[in-house]
Amino acid sequence: MDSSGRSSLRTDEIVSASVGVSRAGLRPDLNFARSVFVYRSLFDELASPQLLGLSEEDLLTAWPAEEAVTATYRIVGDHQVDLPLLVPVDRLHWYNAEFFRDLYGPDRTVQYYTHAPVELDDPSGGDSALGVIASELERGTVIITDSSALDDSENEFDGWASRLSRAGITDVEVQTLRGADAEGVLNQFVGIADFDGGRHFAVGPSCHEQFLRARRQGLLDASVDEGVEVVESITGAEAEQLWAIYEGPFDSLSGGHALRAGFDRRGFMDAMGDPEVVKMVRRAAGDITTLCLFVADLKQCPWLSTDFYEEHYGDAFRTDNIFVFTGMVSDETMRGSAYASALIHTLAEILRLRGTSCVITFECNSVSSQYIPRIVTDSTNETGIAVMSGLETPASRLAFKAILRAT
């Protein structure tokens, strides 16, 4: 459930019964588009800005794996549809495989439960969803999943453990994946930046277009070597230099958490070359000292619910004024942190010149949640150009659970 009390899952409205389970992945003859449609329909995507479950891209990557488990369900109209039940975590890009190896050992299988319905029937037969889950646990498999965590509601694993216990399987435990800190959660923050004393959403130019326009008009520092620049693409040696700056801090943030805090190398290089990902850089003596990444198109962010933002931030959504910040990093060997304030000041000025308020949204794990929202709010407000509000508390929170046989 989200903070308003509405459930993030609505399986009973979509699926009536399971009719079979198989230890197999995505079949070549499967109507994949229908499976994806039914699967995503299991979730109330108005409840949270963060998506529970898997995106279509995740399904394409993980479901074909030999280790996957597929369940067949009866749906409205007495039709049948296949849905993924379990998929291997090491096929899911954003899950931190190193975290699970450290926690459970390198040889233990870790599967992700997709939230497909599991009937709490007798697990002893082995041919039901719960029976296959019991068999997986017997093999030593660890099954993990995500759940909404702004309330204390139970997730599916609690029901499984209770039913398995009644069937005589009593050595099953449900764990909260806390890792290296006290919570181990992923928070989504959503704030609004207002300019010139009021809130107003309107269609404006892209940040790159506004930057070029402002530089031509002499409204910004025109020096590429010493100033701030908004670029569409960074390749070659500069991209490699930025990866060297980016990798360490974000690996440190990922340590001890179920989800990765940033891109892997391939994802980072893809972002550097993608004009849809806005790159704002600060240079000193020709070298990039600070990098800020953000996305101006929610369709580029499959981990977020476009339905939520359209419902709750409709004016910003309809005018393309929702910006997803995916990271800022500085080269500390070049006093990068001293240059970050200049970058933030210029970014605020570019956003003001667009002539519209904007929604700023970003994720933080439980460590970075302690300082990133405050830094974003204070550094924005200190520019005197913008007023940032709404980042005091997260709009949603995901927690991560595991179910396994006690050892």
N, C-alpha and C positions, 0 to 999 in steps of 0.2 A: 504494500500500500504506500501511497505517497503521503506527504504531510497533511493533505486535506482529508485523508482517510479512504480514498478510492483505491481499489485494487489495480495492480499493474498487470494482472493476468485475468483472462476471461475464457478459459478453456471450455467450460461447460456450455458456453453459447455456441461454440464452433464444432466441437468433436463430441460424438455421442458414445463411441466405444472403440476399444482396440480389438482388432481381429487377428493380429499376428505379429510376431517379432522375429527378426532374423539377424544373425551376426554377419552383416554385410553392409557395404557402403552404398553410395549412390549408383543406381543401375543405369546403364546407357539408354534403356528404353523408357526411363521415367519421365513423366511430364514435370520437368523441374520447375517451370514457371508456376504451375498450379501448387506444387508443394511449397514453394517460397511464399506464395500468396496466402495459403492456409496457415503456414507456420507463423508468419508475421501477424496474421489476424488473431493469433492467440493472445497477443499483448495489447493492452490499452495504451496506445502511444501518446495519448493526451495526458497521461498521469505523471510523466517525468521527462525532463530533457535528455536523460540518459536512456539508451535502449537496453532493456534486458535481452538476454538471448544473443543470437548470432545474426549478422547481416547477410545479405545475399552473397557478398564476396567471401565471407567466412565459410558459408555453406559450400561454395564452389571449391574452396581450398581443402576443407577438412572432411566433408561427407564422403568423398570417394575413397577414403583410406580403408584398407583391409580391416583395421581394428574397429571401425565404426559399427554401431548397432542401429538398425532401421526398424521402425514400427509402422504397421499399417493400421489405419483408422477408418471407421465409417463416419461419414459426414452427412450434411443435409442433402436430402434427395436420394439417400441410400447409395451414394457414391463412395468410393474408397480412395484414400490418398496415403502416400508414404511420407513419413516425416523422420528426420534424424532424432534418435533418442540419446545416443552417446557418440562423441567424436573425440579423437586424440588431441590432447592439449597442445602437443608439440606441432600440430598443424595450424594452430591459431596464432596469428602474428603478434597480437597485443598481449598474450599471456606470456609470463616470464618463466621460461622453461628452467632456467638456472635456479630460480627460487624453489621450484618443486623438486629439483634434483637435490638441492641442499637440505630440504625439509624431509623428504621421504627416501632419499637414496637414489643413485643413478640407475638402478635396475628395476625400479617399481613403475608399473604402468599407471599413468594418470589420464583419466577420461573426463571430458566436460559433459555435464548433463544439460540438455538444450531447453528444458522446461516443457517438452512434449508430455502430454498427460500420462500418468502412471496410475492405473487402478490398484487400489489396495486390496487385492484379492489374495488367495492362497499362493505364496511364492514357491511352494515345494514342487510344483509341476515342472517348472523350468521353462515353459513355453509362453509365459505371460511376461509383460514388461518388468514387473517386480521380480518374477522368477529369474529372468536374465540378469537383473541388477544384483540379486542375491548371489548368483553364480559368479558374476564379475568380482564381487567383494570376496567371495571364497577363494578366488585365484590370487588375491592380494592387490587387486586394482584399487586405486584411490579415485573416487568420483568427486569432482568439484563443480560448483556452480556459482552464479552471482545472484544477489537478491537485493531488493529495495531495503534501505536501512535507516530511513528517517523515523521509523517507528519500531516497536519491538515484536512485530507479528512473526509468527512461525514461517519457515519456508518449507519446501516440499520434503527435505531430508528428515525433518522431525517426524512427519507422518510415516515415512518409510521405516525409520528406526523403531517406532512403536509397533508397526505391523509385523516387522521381522522378529521383534522380541516375542510377540504373541505366538509366532510360528516356531519358537524355540531357538532362534538365532539371536543370542543375547550379547554377543561380544562385539556389537556394532556401535561405533561412536560417531557423533557429529561434532566437527571442530569448526570454530571460526578461524579463518586464516589471518592471523594477526602479524606474523612475520617479525620484523625488526622493531616495530613500534607498538604502541598500546592499542591501536584501532585496526590498522590494515584496511582502510576504506578508501573509496574513490569519490571525491566530492565534485559536483558541478556547480560553478558559480555563474550567476547571470547578473550583470549590472547595466546601467544606462549612463552614457556620457552625454551631458547637455552643454550647449554653448550659447553665449550671448544672453544668458539669463532666462532662458525658457526652453520648453520641450516642444520639438517640432520635427516630424518625420517627413521627408520629401525625397524624391528620386534625385540622386546626385551623381557626379562623375566617379569613376573608380579612383582608388587612392593613387594608382600610378598616373592616371591622366591628370588628377589634381596636382600631384607633385610636379609634373612637367609644366603644367600651366603656371603654377606659382613660381617656379624657377624662371620661366621666361619673363614673367612680370616683375621679377626682382623681389618677390615677397619672402624668399628663402635664401639661405647661403648657397650661392651658385657653384661653390668649389667642390668638385667631385672628390679630390684628394683629401681634403680636410673636413668635409661636411657630411651631412646625411644624404642618402640616396635611396630611392625606391626603385627596385629593379624587378623585371619580370623573370629573368633567368640568370643563374650563376652556374658556370661549367668549368671544367678543366682544373687548373692548379688552384684557383680560388675556392672552388667547391671542396677540393681535398683539404685545403687549409681550414675551411670552416668546419668540416667534419672532425678534424683534429681538435678544434675548440669545443665542439658540441658534444662529442662522444663521452668524455670523462664526467662532466657534471650530470648528464642525464643517466648515465650508467649508475652513478652514485645514488641518484634519486630512485632508480629502479630497485636497488638492492634491498632485499627483505620485503618485497611486495609482490602480490600475485600478478599484477599487470605491469607492463613496461611503462616507464614515464615518458618515453620519447621514441623517435624513429630508430630502426636499425639502419645500417649503412645504405642498403638498397633503397629503403623508404626515404631516407634523407636525400640521397642523390636524385631520386624521382621528384621530390618536393623542390629541390634546387632548380630543376629544369622545367618545372610546371608553371606556366604563367598564371594559372588560377590560384597558386599559392603566392601571396604577396610577401616579398622579401624586402625588409627595410634594414639598411646597413649603415654603420658609422665608420668612416675611414679616418686614419691618421697616418700621415706620410705615405699615403697610397695603399696602406694595408687595412683590411677590415678588422676592426677591434670589437664590434658589437653587432649581433644579428638578432632581428625580431621577425618571427614568422607568424602570419595569420591567413586565414581563409575567409573569403567573402561570399562563398557559395556553400550553403548547408548540404547540398547534394554531394560535395566533396568529403563530407564527414559522416560516413555510414554508422558511426557509433552514437550519433545524436538523432533525436526524433524531430523531424521537420514539422510533424503534426503538432507537437507541443509548442514550438516557437510560433507557429502560425496562430494557434489558439490563444496563447497568452501574451504574445508580442506582435499582434496582427499588423499594426501600422508599420513597424520596423520590418517585418517579414515581407509585406507587399511592396515596400520601397527598396528592398535589398540593402538594408542597413543593419544586418546582423553579422558581426565579425567574430570568428572563432580563433582565438589566439592559441597557438600550439607551442610557443616557447620563445624565450629570450635568453641569450647567452653571450658572455663577454670573454675576451682573451685577457685574463688577469696578468699575464706576463707583460702586457702593454698598457696597464692601468685601464683595462676595459671598463671596469665599473665606474670610473670617473667620466667616461664618455656616454654611459647609458642614459644619464639625465638629459643630455643634449638630444639624444635620439627620441626620448619620450616627449620632450618639449616640441620637437619638430613634428612628430606624429600627431600630437594634439592640435597643432596649428593646421596641418593638412586636413584633419577631420573637421575642424571648424570651418575651413574654407569650402568644404563640400556643401555647407549650408543646411545641415540637418543633424539632429541627434542620432545616436547610434547605440545599439545593444552590443555589449562586450561579454563574451562567454568563454570560459576556460575550465579545464579540469585540474584538480590538485589531489595528490594522495594525502594521507593524514599527516605527513611531515611538512610538505610544502604548503598545506592549507593553513599552517600556523603563521606564515609570513607573506606568501604571494598576494593574497587578496588585499592585505594592508598596504603592501608596497605599491600595488597597482592604484589603489585609491589615493594614497598620500602623494605619490609621484605625479599623478594626473592633476590632482587639485592644486598642488604646489606650482604648477605651470601658470596659474592664473588665467588659463585659456578655457579650461573645461571644468565641469563639476561631475565627478563620478559618484554614483550612489547605487545601493543594492547589493554590495559585496560583503555585507556584515555576516551573513549566514549562507550556507549552501542552499541552492534550489532543490537539489536532490543528492542522494548518497547511495552508492552501491557498496555492499559488503560481499565477502566471499566465504563460502562454506565448503567443507569437505566431509564426506562420509566414507568410512573405512572400517575394516576389521581391526580390533585392538590387537597389538602385538606384545 
